[in-house]
Amino acid sequence: MPAVTPYLCVDIDRLRRNVRVAAEFAAANQVALRPHVKTHKSPEIARLQLAHGAQGITVATIGEAELFVRHGCEDVFIAYPLWLDERAAGRVRELTEKARVAFAVDSAAGAANAGRLLGRTPVEVLVEVDSGQHRTGVAPEEAADVATTAVRAGLEVRGVFTFPGHSYAPGAAATAARDEAEALTAARASVEAAGIEVAVVSGGSTPTFAHTDTSVVTELRPGVYVFNDAQQWELGTVGADRVALACRSTVVSHSGGRAVLDAGSKLLGADRPDWASGHGRLPAYPEARIVLVAENRAVVDMGGAPLPRLGTQVDVVPNHVCSAVNLVDDLWVEEAGALRAWPVAARGLNC
């Protein structure tokens, strides 16, 4: 076990419950579940998700795909609009020899380039559409142009997908889910009008999960749900009892009448949306707020609660769990009163 704090610890019972609840929702609504494993980057957790019925996994990079395929995952979607060169195309081609592989395209130019390098291979593509976050993806009515270009370039088009990322704001989940359904419906109609079959209509995020229109979406790709985090807690997506990951830290100072912890941005991450109440949450002290983080310190206003004694260990829930996990080599799993390490095996595989 880790000799000293801070470290990221996982409540295995909560983790298993979160995985089970999502799997049961997908099964009850007759949609496929393809979780985004960039959240945990852990083969152990991916195996747990697959054992509970996930159809395959979603990743963000070719490197992540390679890692998870080496660990036995046989169906991988790279949900990123890859701009391929010869080397990257060769890596994707090698992956198709070991697993079913798809990736995103969101422009005719990107589809044409991918087809030039990977046309007539087993790889598949999904057309990404923008449903409101305005990050990547084409307008829904332009999906046919991208899909048609892909087909002409020798690529197999699996379907269309989106990420309703604008759900990450207070009260936004239901509206974002409606936007998602409208965008995907329009994109599917556009592609089918061009004579191309749409086998998969893929969407989903952790905030919108329960709001998803499963009469439209055939596949869901949430990621954060396995752990949840302070953002999901404050958005009301889940309660504190569904948060399965925390940073165990030690109170090292009472400077200024506040608790100072030994966990800072180098473990909690630096993300703080403008609507968040602080830089993370302390489950044992619901009124406390982290008002300042430095690289190796977090300053906590206890909100009227007594200061924990110096040397006390407390748990901090990071605002954004994906960023926090990417900062460590191991997650420490709590079970039966003991800790064991789960490597964050896909850490650093950014391309």
Secondary structure, DSSP 8 states (H G I E B T S, - for coil): --SSS-EEEEEHHHHHHHHHHHHHHHHHTT-EE--BTTTT--HHHHHHHHHTT---EEESSHHHHHHHHHTT--EEEEEEE----HHHHHHHHHHHTTSEEEEEE-SHHHHHHHHHHHTTSS-EEEEEB-SSS-SS-B-GGGHHHHHHHHHHTT-EEEEEE---GGGSSTT-HHHHHHHHHHHHHHHHHHHHHTT----EEEE--TTTGGG--TTT-SEE---GGGT--HHHHHHTSS-GGG--EEEEEEEEE-GGGSEEES--HHHH-S---TT-SSS-B-TT-TT-EEEEE-SS-EEEE-TTS----TT-EEEEB-S-HHHHHTT-SEEEEEETTEEEEEE-TTTT---
